[in-house]
Each structure stands twice: as structure tokens, then as C-alpha cells.
């Protein structure tokens, strides 16, 4: 009886384990994220990163230019944050696409203010988790897409191995 119950349990676990990690994402908790300038970043560093983002980085900087809803020439933090976030959303939404020479960081606190609305990782329709970053300069330098699948893959193999060992023990 004890071996029969253990066998049924292992069989159930084995069947659950047949669902690959890429298909098991329905239960994942999602969180809105924004890429913003770090509070302790120097203004000169932020300006340099902002110049890169609006130039070679290909960011749409019209909202932070004069007449735009996010224009504020007195606050480099907010201005850089808008540009950093736009780049982050358009270039893979990875930690690396929110670095800017270590002047930016991810946050779950909405940085929107007044009429300046920052799109989040959940509201972005033009972001692609599989598009590599090809920009050069101060911005992100590596494409880390797929790192989450790699981390899930080793767990998949570990669980399968443990189930096979347990099955051998029950049958033996």
C-alpha cells in the first residue's frame, strides 16, 4: 500500500513535470517596472547619459524637449529618467538596458508626475524581449535575453533527475 501511494504520487509529479518551463508562465506574478535615474548620480553623468540616449541610443526625446509634457530644464533627474525608461522599454527590458554607466536603476514606484506619464513595462506595446541591443557607447553593452530561460532549464533537469531517482527507489 505504501509503495502504491508513493508510486501514484511520483506519477502525478512526473506528469506535472512534463510541462516545460516556457509553458508554465501563466502563474507568474507580474510587476510594473520603470527605469529611472539614480538619486545619487552626478548631474554631469546624467547629462552625458541623457545625451547618449537621445542621440545614439535612439530614444524619442520629444516629450522632454521644450513644449513637451515632461519638459523641465531644472530637473535633470526627471528628464534623464524619462529617456532612460523609453530606452529600457524599447531595448529588451533587462537590467542591462537600464544601466547607463551605472546612473540608472529599476523601480516599481511610478515616476510619473503632473502631465508627464511614464509608460511601464506592462503598458509597453513596442518592447520586445527577444530583440538584441545593437547600440554602442555609454548605454547597455550586452544582450542578456534568455537568461531567465537558462535559469529555469537547470531546475527542470534537477527535478527530472530527482523524480527518476525516486522512481527507481520505489520500484526497486
N, C-alpha and C positions, 0 to 999 in steps of 0.2 A: 504494500500500500504506500509506504513512504517513498520507495523508488518510483512508483507510478505517478505520484503527485509531483515529485521533483522533475520527472520527465515531461509532464504536461506544462509545468512552469517554464522549463527550458525551451520547449517547443514554442510556447507563446512568445517568449523573449526573442527567439530566433526569427519568428515571423515579423515581429516589430523591427528587428534589426535589418530586415531586408529592404526597408525604406531608406534609400540613400539620403545623406545629409542635405543634398541640394533640393530634395523634395519635401523635407521635413521643416521648412521655414515658416509654415503657417502659424505656428505658435510663438514666433519670435516677437518680443516686445520691442516696439519701435520708439524712438525718441527724436524729437526735433532738435537739430543742431545748427549752430551758426559759427562761422569762422570770424573772429574779431581780433583787433589789435590788443596786445597785452598791455595792462595798465602800467607796467614798469618799463616799457620800451621807450627809448630815447626818441624825441621828436625828429631828429636828423635821420635816424634809422627808419622810422615810419615813413618819412617823406621819400627816402630813397626807395623803399619797398613799394610805396604808392606809385612813384614814377615808373617803376618797372612794370607793375600790374597794369597800369593804364597805357603802357607802351607795348613792350614785347610780350607781356602776359595776355594781351588781347581782351582785357576787361572792358565792359561797357561802363564808362565813367561819366556818361551824360547826367545821371541823377545827382552826382556830387559836384557838377560844374555849375557856374552861376546860372540861376533860373531854375535849377533842378530842385526836387523836393528834399534832397539830402545835402544841399549846399550849405556849408558852414565853414568859412575860412578861418574861424577862430578855434576850431576843434579838430586837430589832426587825428585824434583817436577815432572819432566817429567817421571821419572821411575815409581813413585807411580801412576801418572795419567794413564799410560798405564795399569797397573794392576787393578786399580780401575775401569776403563772403561770396561775391559774384564769381571770383576765380575758383573758389572751393566748390561751388555748385556746378560749374561748367567743366571741371577737370577731375572728376572721379570721386569727390567727397571722401578723401582719405586723409589721414594725419599729415601725410607728406604734402598734400595740396593745400594745407593750412599751416605753413611754416614761415615763409617769407623771412629767411635769415633769422629765425627764432624770435620774430616780433609778433607772431600771431598764435592764437590758441583756439580750440573748440570750446563752445559753451552751450549749455541747454537753456540759458537765460536769453529771452528775446531782446535783442539790442535796438529794436525799432523805437523811434521817438517822433513825437509830433506827426507830421505828414510823411516822414521818412519810414517806409515799411521795408524791412529786410526779409526777403524770401528765405524760407528754411529748407533744410534737407528733405523734408516731407512734401513741401509745396513745389519743389523744383521739377519742371517738366522737361527741361533740356539737358539735365545732367545724365551722364552715362557711367555706370560703374565699370564698364569694360573699356572705355576709351583711354588710351595712354596719354600721358602728358608729354608733349614734344617741345615745350618751351625751354629756352636756355636763359641763363642769367641768374638773378638773385632768387627766383622763385623755386618751386619744387624741382628736385633733380632726379627722383626715382619714381617708377611706377610700381606701387605695391598692391595693385589689384590682384585678387586671387589669394591673398594671404589668409583670408578667413576660410576659404575652402581647404587650404592646406592644413590649417589647424583642426578643422573638422575631420579631415581624412585620417589622421593618426588615431583619433578617438574611435573612428569607425573600425579600423583594423584591430585596435586593442580590444574593443567589445566583442568582435567576431572571434578573436583568439581565445578570450576568456570563456565564451559560450562553447566553443569546441572542446576546451579542456574540461569544462563542467559536464558536457555531454558524454565525453569519454569516461569520466569518473562514474557517472550514473549507470552507464551501460556495462562498465567493466566490473 
